[in-house]
Amino acid sequence: MEIKDLKSLVQYNPEKMAKIPVFSSDKMFFDLYALLPGQAQKVHAHEGSDKVYYVLEGEVVVRIGDEEALLVPGMAALARSGEAHGVRNESANPALLLVVMAPRP
């Protein structure tokens, strides 16, 4: 059985958004994204894989396709295969997200 304490894995990187691997298999990945104020994930797309962003702490603006929305703790957004997507932290506080992608690209 694999069990991880997510809080102990969190590390913010002052240079760029931190992608922190939690679980990974040949079918999916489960990561933490740690964003300091002003940091972002560049808008991009994955053919054949869906991605879910779930906000644990802070707030982020998520872009999926041509739409943007503010996500706060407890909110999630789905980027389906082929949809351009990304997140950015426009707030004054750090943000922490759970990110799941399947199937793994």
N, C-alpha and C positions, 0 to 999 in steps of 0.2 A: 504494500500500500504506500502510495506517495502522499505525504501531507507536508504542506509548507505554511509557515507563518508569513503572510503577505506583508505585514507591517515591517518585519525585520529585513525585507528585501528592498524596500523603498530607498532610492538614492536619487537626488536631483543633480543634474549636471548643468553648471552655469553656462556652458558652451552651446548646448542644444538639448532638445527634448530627449529624455532618457527612455529607452525601450528596455524593459526588465523582463527577461524570460521567466515564466513560472512553471508551466507545463508545456510539453511538446510531444507530438507523436507524428507518425506519417500521415495522419488524417486531419490534424488541427494544431493550432497553437493558442496558448492562453498567456497573455502578457500583461504587465502593468506599464502604462505610459505615465511618466512624471514630467509635468510641464511647469516651469517657472513662468512668472509674468512675462509676456511678450514672445514666448516660444510657440512654435507651431510644427505641425507635420505637413509637409508639402502635399498639395492635392495630387492624387494619383489614382490609378484603377488597377484592379486585378480581374483578369478573365478567369472564370471558372471557380471563384471563391467568394464567399460572403463574409463580411466583417461586421461585428457588433462592438460599439463603443458604449461602456457603462460608466457613469461618473460616480466615483467613491467620495471624492473631496473636491472642493473648489467649484469652479464653473468654466466651461469651454464653449466656444462657438464651433459647431460641427457643420461642415459643408458636405452635402451629398447631392450629386448632380448639380442643378442650378439653384438649389435651395440651401438656406442657412438657418440654423436654430440655436438658441442658447440652451445648453443642458446644465442642470444643477444636480446635486447628489440624489441618487435614486432614479434618474432618467437614463434611458438608453436609446440609441439610434442604430438602424440597420442600413448598411451599404451593401446592396445586392451585387452579385457578379457583374463586372463591367461598368458599374457606376463610379464616376470620379468622386473621391472623398478625401477628407482631411479634417484636422482639428487645430484650433489655436486658442491660446489663453490670452484674452484681452483684459483680464482682471488684474488687480493688484496683489493677488494671493496665488500660491501654488495650486495646481490642480493634479488630481490623481485619477486615472481611469483604468478599468479592466477592459481588455481588448481580446476578443475571441475571433479567430478566423478559421473557416472550414469550407471545403477541404484545404489543407495546407498547400500553398502555391509551390 
